[in-house]
Amino acid sequence: MKIIRLKNVMETTGLARSTIYKYISLDLFPKPVSLGGRSVGWLDAEVQAWIVSKVCERDGVSE
């Protein structure tokens, strides 16, 4: 498994930091994993799956 940090999540998704955290609070985006202290990261596979779900949603295809 690979953990990616916020900067990489933002680059990968094209979302702003505030949008990512808004989506997390609405259960619309994968939750971060605590890395200790105030550090968090996201599982790359979960972020990629979220992107795939958005493409499927756009195309009207069920996953």
C-alpha positions in Angstrom: 0.0 0.0 0.0 1.1 3.5 -0.7 0.2 6.5 1.4 0.2 9.9 -0.3 0.2 13.3 1.4 -2.2 16.2 0.9 -0.2 18.0 -1.8 -0.2 14.8 -3.9 -3.9 14.3 -3.3 -4.6 17.8 -4.5 -2.4 17.3 -7.6 -4.0 14.0 -8.4 -7.6 15.1 -8.0 -7.4 18.7 -9.0 -9.3 19.6 -5.8 -8.4 22.4 -3.4 -7.5 21.6 0.2 -10.7 23.1 1.5 -12.8 21.1 -1.0 -11.1 17.8 0.1 -11.9 18.4 3.7 -15.4 19.5 2.9 -16.0 16.3 1.0 -14.5 14.3 3.9 -16.9 15.9 6.3 -19.8 15.0 4.0 -18.5 11.4 3.6 -17.9 12.1 -0.1 -14.1 11.5 -0.1 -11.8 8.9 1.6 -10.9 9.7 5.1 -7.2 10.4 5.9 -5.0 8.0 7.9 -3.2 9.4 10.9 0.6 9.2 10.5 1.3 10.5 14.0 1.3 14.0 15.5 -0.5 16.2 13.1 0.5 14.3 10.0 -2.1 12.6 7.8 -2.1 10.8 4.5 -4.4 9.0 2.2 -4.3 5.5 0.8 -3.4 6.0 -2.9 -5.8 3.1 -3.9 -8.7 4.8 -2.2 -8.1 8.1 -3.9 -7.7 6.3 -7.3 -11.0 4.4 -6.6 -12.7 7.8 -5.8 -11.5 9.1 -9.2 -12.8 6.0 -11.0 -16.2 6.4 -9.2 -16.4 10.0 -10.5 -15.7 8.9 -14.1 -18.3 6.1 -13.8 -20.8 8.6 -12.4 -20.1 11.0 -15.3 -20.5 8.2 -17.8 -23.6 6.7 -16.2 -21.8 3.4 -15.6 -22.2 1.5 -12.3 -18.9 0.4 -10.8 
